[in-house]
Amino acid sequence: MAEDIIGRLDASPHYHSLVRRRSRLGWLLAAIMLGAFTVFTLLMAFEKQWMASPIGTGVTSIGVPIGMGLILFAIALTGLYVWRCNTVYDRELALIVAEVSA
């Protein structure tokens, strides 16, 4: 029974469309995160003085809030992916499974 449903699911063009869109979103977000980390690394490598310069008269440098922002950006992208999966992709997958189960 399960193999039959899996076979029909694998033959469904709606399922393949969903997988393609979900994969595209994952790769897009991964590329954005890779770009952000690359920019941060390049700043640390080639703009050391600027990244190490203190903020105002404080004890922290400019690089610290940029690094914290990078971490928060990664969390936000993860949240975006989870939100998209929970609101769109899971609903579509449930419809596709119901379609091939009938």
Biotite code that builds the C-alpha atoms (Angstrom):
import biotite.structure as struc

atoms = struc.array([
    struc.Atom([0.000, 0.000, 0.000], chain_id="A", res_id=1, res_name="MET", atom_name="CA", element="C"),
    struc.Atom([2.709, 2.511, 0.987], chain_id="A", res_id=2, res_name="ALA", atom_name="CA", element="C"),
    struc.Atom([4.794, 1.679, -2.089], chain_id="A", res_id=3, res_name="GLU", atom_name="CA", element="C"),
    struc.Atom([1.753, 2.346, -4.275], chain_id="A", res_id=4, res_name="ASP", atom_name="CA", element="C"),
    struc.Atom([1.228, 5.790, -2.730], chain_id="A", res_id=5, res_name="ILE", atom_name="CA", element="C"),
    struc.Atom([4.949, 6.561, -2.997], chain_id="A", res_id=6, res_name="ILE", atom_name="CA", element="C"),
    struc.Atom([4.901, 5.537, -6.668], chain_id="A", res_id=7, res_name="GLY", atom_name="CA", element="C"),
    struc.Atom([1.904, 7.787, -7.390], chain_id="A", res_id=8, res_name="ARG", atom_name="CA", element="C"),
    struc.Atom([3.526, 10.613, -5.434], chain_id="A", res_id=9, res_name="LEU", atom_name="CA", element="C"),
    struc.Atom([6.714, 10.224, -7.463], chain_id="A", res_id=10, res_name="ASP", atom_name="CA", element="C"),
    struc.Atom([4.667, 10.352, -10.679], chain_id="A", res_id=11, res_name="ALA", atom_name="CA", element="C"),
    struc.Atom([2.807, 13.522, -9.628], chain_id="A", res_id=12, res_name="SER", atom_name="CA", element="C"),
    struc.Atom([3.894, 16.678, -11.496], chain_id="A", res_id=13, res_name="PRO", atom_name="CA", element="C"),
    struc.Atom([2.526, 18.777, -8.611], chain_id="A", res_id=14, res_name="HIS", atom_name="CA", element="C"),
    struc.Atom([4.874, 17.023, -6.197], chain_id="A", res_id=15, res_name="TYR", atom_name="CA", element="C"),
    struc.Atom([7.895, 17.584, -8.438], chain_id="A", res_id=16, res_name="HIS", atom_name="CA", element="C"),
    struc.Atom([6.939, 21.248, -8.822], chain_id="A", res_id=17, res_name="SER", atom_name="CA", element="C"),
    struc.Atom([6.730, 21.609, -5.038], chain_id="A", res_id=18, res_name="LEU", atom_name="CA", element="C"),
    struc.Atom([10.098, 19.926, -4.531], chain_id="A", res_id=19, res_name="VAL", atom_name="CA", element="C"),
    struc.Atom([11.673, 22.145, -7.197], chain_id="A", res_id=20, res_name="ARG", atom_name="CA", element="C"),
    struc.Atom([10.298, 25.359, -5.643], chain_id="A", res_id=21, res_name="ARG", atom_name="CA", element="C"),
    struc.Atom([11.289, 24.334, -2.118], chain_id="A", res_id=22, res_name="ARG", atom_name="CA", element="C"),
    struc.Atom([14.766, 23.402, -3.280], chain_id="A", res_id=23, res_name="SER", atom_name="CA", element="C"),
    struc.Atom([15.123, 26.687, -5.180], chain_id="A", res_id=24, res_name="ARG", atom_name="CA", element="C"),
    struc.Atom([14.227, 28.643, -2.046], chain_id="A", res_id=25, res_name="LEU", atom_name="CA", element="C"),
    struc.Atom([16.712, 26.661, 0.033], chain_id="A", res_id=26, res_name="GLY", atom_name="CA", element="C"),
    struc.Atom([19.537, 27.235, -2.438], chain_id="A", res_id=27, res_name="TRP", atom_name="CA", element="C"),
    struc.Atom([18.664, 30.927, -2.768], chain_id="A", res_id=28, res_name="LEU", atom_name="CA", element="C"),
    struc.Atom([18.766, 31.459, 0.987], chain_id="A", res_id=29, res_name="LEU", atom_name="CA", element="C"),
    struc.Atom([22.001, 29.458, 1.232], chain_id="A", res_id=30, res_name="ALA", atom_name="CA", element="C"),
    struc.Atom([23.579, 31.624, -1.476], chain_id="A", res_id=31, res_name="ALA", atom_name="CA", element="C"),
    struc.Atom([22.463, 34.804, 0.303], chain_id="A", res_id=32, res_name="ILE", atom_name="CA", element="C"),
    struc.Atom([23.973, 33.555, 3.566], chain_id="A", res_id=33, res_name="MET", atom_name="CA", element="C"),
    struc.Atom([27.183, 32.531, 1.818], chain_id="A", res_id=34, res_name="LEU", atom_name="CA", element="C"),
    struc.Atom([27.402, 36.001, 0.282], chain_id="A", res_id=35, res_name="GLY", atom_name="CA", element="C"),
    struc.Atom([26.897, 37.669, 3.653], chain_id="A", res_id=36, res_name="ALA", atom_name="CA", element="C"),
    struc.Atom([29.590, 35.539, 5.297], chain_id="A", res_id=37, res_name="PHE", atom_name="CA", element="C"),
    struc.Atom([31.931, 36.175, 2.362], chain_id="A", res_id=38, res_name="THR", atom_name="CA", element="C"),
    struc.Atom([31.479, 39.936, 2.677], chain_id="A", res_id=39, res_name="VAL", atom_name="CA", element="C"),
    struc.Atom([32.106, 39.739, 6.427], chain_id="A", res_id=40, res_name="PHE", atom_name="CA", element="C"),
    struc.Atom([35.235, 37.631, 5.897], chain_id="A", res_id=41, res_name="THR", atom_name="CA", element="C"),
    struc.Atom([36.531, 39.990, 3.215], chain_id="A", res_id=42, res_name="LEU", atom_name="CA", element="C"),
    struc.Atom([35.943, 42.951, 5.506], chain_id="A", res_id=43, res_name="LEU", atom_name="CA", element="C"),
    struc.Atom([37.862, 41.217, 8.269], chain_id="A", res_id=44, res_name="MET", atom_name="CA", element="C"),
    struc.Atom([40.685, 40.393, 5.872], chain_id="A", res_id=45, res_name="ALA", atom_name="CA", element="C"),
    struc.Atom([41.054, 43.665, 3.988], chain_id="A", res_id=46, res_name="PHE", atom_name="CA", element="C"),
    struc.Atom([39.505, 46.322, 6.230], chain_id="A", res_id=47, res_name="GLU", atom_name="CA", element="C"),
    struc.Atom([41.050, 45.351, 9.558], chain_id="A", res_id=48, res_name="LYS", atom_name="CA", element="C"),
    struc.Atom([41.566, 48.901, 10.735], chain_id="A", res_id=49, res_name="GLN", atom_name="CA", element="C"),
    struc.Atom([38.000, 49.925, 9.977], chain_id="A", res_id=50, res_name="TRP", atom_name="CA", element="C"),
    struc.Atom([36.495, 46.808, 11.559], chain_id="A", res_id=51, res_name="MET", atom_name="CA", element="C"),
    struc.Atom([38.687, 47.283, 14.653], chain_id="A", res_id=52, res_name="ALA", atom_name="CA", element="C"),
    struc.Atom([37.917, 50.979, 15.076], chain_id="A", res_id=53, res_name="SER", atom_name="CA", element="C"),
    struc.Atom([35.983, 51.691, 18.265], chain_id="A", res_id=54, res_name="PRO", atom_name="CA", element="C"),
    struc.Atom([32.392, 52.858, 18.280], chain_id="A", res_id=55, res_name="ILE", atom_name="CA", element="C"),
    struc.Atom([32.371, 56.336, 19.839], chain_id="A", res_id=56, res_name="GLY", atom_name="CA", element="C"),
    struc.Atom([34.340, 56.302, 23.072], chain_id="A", res_id=57, res_name="THR", atom_name="CA", element="C"),
    struc.Atom([33.179, 52.791, 23.907], chain_id="A", res_id=58, res_name="GLY", atom_name="CA", element="C"),
    struc.Atom([35.170, 49.621, 24.225], chain_id="A", res_id=59, res_name="VAL", atom_name="CA", element="C"),
    struc.Atom([33.586, 47.700, 21.364], chain_id="A", res_id=60, res_name="THR", atom_name="CA", element="C"),
    struc.Atom([34.623, 47.869, 17.741], chain_id="A", res_id=61, res_name="SER", atom_name="CA", element="C"),
    struc.Atom([32.544, 48.189, 14.597], chain_id="A", res_id=62, res_name="ILE", atom_name="CA", element="C"),
    struc.Atom([33.130, 44.517, 13.799], chain_id="A", res_id=63, res_name="GLY", atom_name="CA", element="C"),
    struc.Atom([31.233, 43.286, 16.862], chain_id="A", res_id=64, res_name="VAL", atom_name="CA", element="C"),
    struc.Atom([27.777, 44.623, 15.919], chain_id="A", res_id=65, res_name="PRO", atom_name="CA", element="C"),
    struc.Atom([28.382, 43.612, 12.305], chain_id="A", res_id=66, res_name="ILE", atom_name="CA", element="C"),
    struc.Atom([29.157, 40.058, 13.456], chain_id="A", res_id=67, res_name="GLY", atom_name="CA", element="C"),
    struc.Atom([26.108, 40.035, 15.717], chain_id="A", res_id=68, res_name="MET", atom_name="CA", element="C"),
    struc.Atom([24.043, 41.323, 12.820], chain_id="A", res_id=69, res_name="GLY", atom_name="CA", element="C"),
    struc.Atom([25.326, 38.469, 10.685], chain_id="A", res_id=70, res_name="LEU", atom_name="CA", element="C"),
    struc.Atom([24.191, 35.965, 13.305], chain_id="A", res_id=71, res_name="ILE", atom_name="CA", element="C"),
    struc.Atom([20.766, 37.631, 13.538], chain_id="A", res_id=72, res_name="LEU", atom_name="CA", element="C"),
    struc.Atom([20.571, 37.650, 9.722], chain_id="A", res_id=73, res_name="PHE", atom_name="CA", element="C"),
    struc.Atom([21.187, 33.871, 9.680], chain_id="A", res_id=74, res_name="ALA", atom_name="CA", element="C"),
    struc.Atom([18.443, 33.388, 12.273], chain_id="A", res_id=75, res_name="ILE", atom_name="CA", element="C"),
    struc.Atom([16.072, 35.567, 10.236], chain_id="A", res_id=76, res_name="ALA", atom_name="CA", element="C"),
    struc.Atom([16.753, 33.599, 7.043], chain_id="A", res_id=77, res_name="LEU", atom_name="CA", element="C"),
    struc.Atom([16.139, 30.350, 8.913], chain_id="A", res_id=78, res_name="THR", atom_name="CA", element="C"),
    struc.Atom([12.888, 31.768, 10.264], chain_id="A", res_id=79, res_name="GLY", atom_name="CA", element="C"),
    struc.Atom([11.860, 32.831, 6.765], chain_id="A", res_id=80, res_name="LEU", atom_name="CA", element="C"),
    struc.Atom([12.478, 29.324, 5.439], chain_id="A", res_id=81, res_name="TYR", atom_name="CA", element="C"),
    struc.Atom([10.565, 27.682, 8.294], chain_id="A", res_id=82, res_name="VAL", atom_name="CA", element="C"),
    struc.Atom([7.657, 30.130, 7.922], chain_id="A", res_id=83, res_name="TRP", atom_name="CA", element="C"),
    struc.Atom([7.470, 29.494, 4.185], chain_id="A", res_id=84, res_name="ARG", atom_name="CA", element="C"),
    struc.Atom([7.558, 25.723, 4.683], chain_id="A", res_id=85, res_name="CYS", atom_name="CA", element="C"),
    struc.Atom([4.928, 25.776, 7.412], chain_id="A", res_id=86, res_name="ASN", atom_name="CA", element="C"),
    struc.Atom([2.506, 28.116, 5.643], chain_id="A", res_id=87, res_name="THR", atom_name="CA", element="C"),
    struc.Atom([2.856, 27.179, 1.978], chain_id="A", res_id=88, res_name="VAL", atom_name="CA", element="C"),
    struc.Atom([4.785, 23.998, 1.320], chain_id="A", res_id=89, res_name="TYR", atom_name="CA", element="C"),
    struc.Atom([3.262, 21.844, 4.073], chain_id="A", res_id=90, res_name="ASP", atom_name="CA", element="C"),
    struc.Atom([-0.255, 22.845, 3.001], chain_id="A", res_id=91, res_name="ARG", atom_name="CA", element="C"),
    struc.Atom([0.517, 22.034, -0.637], chain_id="A", res_id=92, res_name="GLU", atom_name="CA", element="C"),
    struc.Atom([2.128, 18.734, 0.310], chain_id="A", res_id=93, res_name="LEU", atom_name="CA", element="C"),
    struc.Atom([-0.946, 17.735, 2.305], chain_id="A", res_id=94, res_name="ALA", atom_name="CA", element="C"),
    struc.Atom([-3.137, 18.465, -0.736], chain_id="A", res_id=95, res_name="LEU", atom_name="CA", element="C"),
    struc.Atom([-0.828, 16.460, -3.002], chain_id="A", res_id=96, res_name="ILE", atom_name="CA", element="C"),
    struc.Atom([-0.785, 13.496, -0.605], chain_id="A", res_id=97, res_name="VAL", atom_name="CA", element="C"),
    struc.Atom([-4.575, 13.600, -0.368], chain_id="A", res_id=98, res_name="ALA", atom_name="CA", element="C"),
    struc.Atom([-4.769, 13.719, -4.157], chain_id="A", res_id=99, res_name="GLU", atom_name="CA", element="C"),
    struc.Atom([-2.553, 10.676, -4.703], chain_id="A", res_id=100, res_name="VAL", atom_name="CA", element="C"),
    struc.Atom([-4.132, 8.745, -1.804], chain_id="A", res_id=101, res_name="SER", atom_name="CA", element="C"),
    struc.Atom([-7.627, 9.017, -3.242], chain_id="A", res_id=102, res_name="ALA", atom_name="CA", element="C"),
])
